[in-house]
Amino acid sequence: MSAALAGARRSTDSASVRGFAADRTASLFVAVAFLGISTPQLLNFFRIVPVVAVLLLIALHLGAAAGRGVSRTRFAVAPLLLVGWLGATTFWSDGRFLSIVQSASTLMVVLVAALVGTTCSFRALVRGVALGGLLVLALSLAVALAAPGTGLMPDGYQGGALRGLYVHRNLLAEVLTPAYLAALCMAIAPPRALLKRLVLAAVLLGGILLTRSSTALAAVAAATGVALLVFLVQRVPRRFRQVPLVGAVAVVAAGAIVVVNNPADVLALLGRDSTLTGRALIWQIVQQLIARRPLTGYGWGATWDPTDPIGKTVSTLAKFDVPSAHNGYLDAWIQAGAIGLGAFLLLVAVVVVRGVRLVLRSESPLARWAPVFVSAVLVYNIGEADLDSPLVIFLLTATLTRLLTAQREGDATLEPTPADADQVMTVDRPAWSRRSRATISHPTDAATV
């Protein structure tokens, strides 16, 4: 019997080592994909189609090496419906060629995300996002030091704010926000796991502060509050979690009501004027244009091109160059119509529902990722437009695919592990049951119970 147990432990150790090595490779790929799909200025040519094409080939290779080719890849319905409708808008787009290119890019982003979500573990996905954010921040700081005229905003409004690899500081803040949230949700090995997590999150938060983006800070504050609420819900035994979860939803709803009913106070707290730096005028113009074609929109990916009639109209009426609607919901609506906006919100809703289900059955900090990330997306898109960005579509699709795969096949990284021992609760099972299942019935999960 002891020989059998020793053999099982050796099998577990070797499987654990292989899994760790695979996780490191997957995390590195997610970090590289995070950098490329976030559209830094240097790589943002031809709507990042060449960049995503290379990432897709690498993802196919990694999937085949992991024994998960295209035939075994999970494709969630919600992102496929979204891509299908975005492609359909090319038929009535004024900039049909640009819409076709953007639709092709979005399709490849979804395919890469599906391969990542099927092949990578949650640990690799979340770690890769955090690592990608660190990579973006390090490169952005290097650009700012080597070429301040490129890496910092020019003189004028928010002059000197960090923009790094991107054309605007808000784009850098948009990219660093999910990385900061991933740092909060990472599973880090002891000792001092909590301290390591806080230091990593503080570094990324420092990068966001350097961009001086009030919208990003509001999203970070809201998502950090959601992370705390989810953490408290996870402290409760599984069979009772529905009660505090309902309470957490009530708290979030109450906060939203306070914000809606006291906009002046909220704007003053954020240091904003009543026009939100011209956003109110942009929203009014965009809403008038939406009213002319509310169901189908004006065409995905071409609306805000400088040569497009719609983009020209908005800039002319606003009397300054307008690169987006400065509101993710209006931006998706004017481009893809109410149907397209509904498809985006359906994807977000499915991720939220699946993520909450995971929180109800897992103590792992990794389970917090989906609701925390989505909360930041929802808040950020009130004042900026990234609901339709390649990075958000990539992360939403990869997260949803991982949730579906974990539910069907199980994901060992979602259970309390030695790396999370000081962060999570013990699984509610008798000691003898844990021991027997770990060493005999499921030897590959021995280190995760």
Buried (B, 14 or more C-beta within 10 A) or exposed (E): EEEEBEEBBEBBEEBBEEBEEBBEBBBBBBBBBBBBBBBBBEBBEEBBBEBBBBBBEBBBEBBBEBEBEEEEBBBBEBBBBBBEBBBBBBEBBBBBEBBBBBBBBBBBBBBBBBBBBBBBBBBBBBBBBBBBBBBBBEBBBEBBEEEEEBBBBEEEEBEBBBBBBBBBBBBBBBBBBBBBBBBBBBBBEBEEBEEBBBEBBEBBBEBBBBBBBBBBBBBBEBBBBBBBBBBEBBEBEBEEBEEBBEEBEEBBEEEEEEBEEEEEEBBEEBEBEEEBBBBEBBBEBBBEBBEEBBEBBBBBBBBBBEEBEBBEBBBEBBEEEBBBBBBBBBBBBBBBBBBBBBBBBBBBEBBBEBBBBBBBEBBBBBBBBBBBBBBBBBBBBBBBBBBBBBBBBBBBBBBBBBBBBBEEEEBBBBBBBEBBEEBBBEBEEEEEEBBEBBBEEBBBBBBBB
